[in-house]
Amino acid sequence: MMTKAEAEQEVIRRFNLLAEHDRESYEQADAYAVQLAEDIQFESFMDRKRIIAAWLIREISRRRGQWEAFAA
């Protein structure tokens, strides 16, 4: 079982391995979180799928923010 920090790093690493067009939307992140929640084990009182989805959505939002800052 991973620590929460290790799990987050692994989730982001796997997400980055997806084709760019498969990691653009929040809906895609949510769907991928369902798959990852089965594979990535970490201790939490909350639903792992929801935590993983939040990490992925934050990652997408962070990227969008960087792109907007770059494009400005």
C-alpha positions in Angstrom: 0.0 0.0 0.0 1.3 3.4 -0.9 1.3 6.6 1.1 -1.1 9.2 -0.1 1.8 11.3 -1.5 3.2 8.3 -3.3 -0.2 7.5 -4.7 -0.7 11.1 -6.0 2.7 11.0 -7.7 1.8 7.7 -9.4 -1.6 8.9 -10.5 -0.1 12.0 -12.1 2.7 9.9 -13.7 0.1 7.5 -15.2 -2.1 10.3 -16.4 0.8 12.0 -18.2 1.4 8.7 -20.1 -2.0 9.0 -21.7 -2.2 10.7 -25.1 -2.8 14.4 -24.8 -6.3 14.2 -26.3 -7.2 11.6 -23.6 -6.4 14.0 -20.7 -8.0 17.3 -21.7 -11.3 17.3 -20.0 -12.6 16.9 -16.4 -14.9 14.2 -17.7 -11.9 12.2 -19.0 -10.1 12.7 -15.6 -13.2 11.4 -13.8 -13.4 8.4 -16.0 -9.7 7.6 -15.7 -10.0 8.0 -11.9 -12.4 5.1 -11.8 -9.8 2.8 -13.5 -7.0 4.1 -11.3 -8.9 3.6 -8.0 -8.9 -0.1 -8.7 -5.1 -0.3 -9.2 -3.7 2.3 -6.8 -4.1 1.5 -3.1 -3.6 4.1 -0.4 -5.2 4.6 3.0 -7.9 7.2 3.1 -11.2 7.6 4.9 -12.7 9.2 1.7 -13.5 7.4 -1.5 -10.3 6.8 -3.4 -11.9 7.5 -6.8 -13.0 11.0 -5.6 -9.5 11.8 -4.3 -7.9 10.6 -7.5 -10.4 12.5 -9.6 -9.6 15.7 -7.6 -5.9 15.2 -8.2 -6.4 14.8 -12.0 -8.8 17.7 -12.2 -6.3 19.9 -10.3 -3.6 18.8 -12.8 -5.8 19.7 -15.8 -6.6 23.1 -14.2 -2.9 23.7 -13.4 -2.0 23.0 -17.1 -4.8 25.3 -18.3 -3.6 28.1 -16.1 0.0 27.7 -17.4 -1.2 27.7 -21.0 -3.3 30.8 -20.4 -0.3 32.6 -18.7 1.9 31.5 -21.6 -0.6 32.6 -24.3 -1.1 36.1 -22.6 
